[in-house]
Amino acid sequence: MSDELKKLRGDHCLNIFVSYELKKRIVDLAERYDRTMADMVRALFKVGLPVMEGISKAEEEMLNEYVRLFRKLRKMRELKEA
């Protein structure tokens, strides 16, 4: 057996617990678009991951900009007091 087959036989599997409400929403979506629940979960991950990565990046940039602005305002205040 090759290393690739060993990787694929369980390393890619996730077991997660979700609320009944979330599961119902996923099942409803799957039925609406004639997909399996697993297909719908995969699609949600594929769509959701880039969104979350973008949000994380935006939060980092916002925090960095806030710190830069705060430092600039503090320097201006120090100049006015001097």
Beta strands, then each sheet from edge to edge (+ up, - down):
end
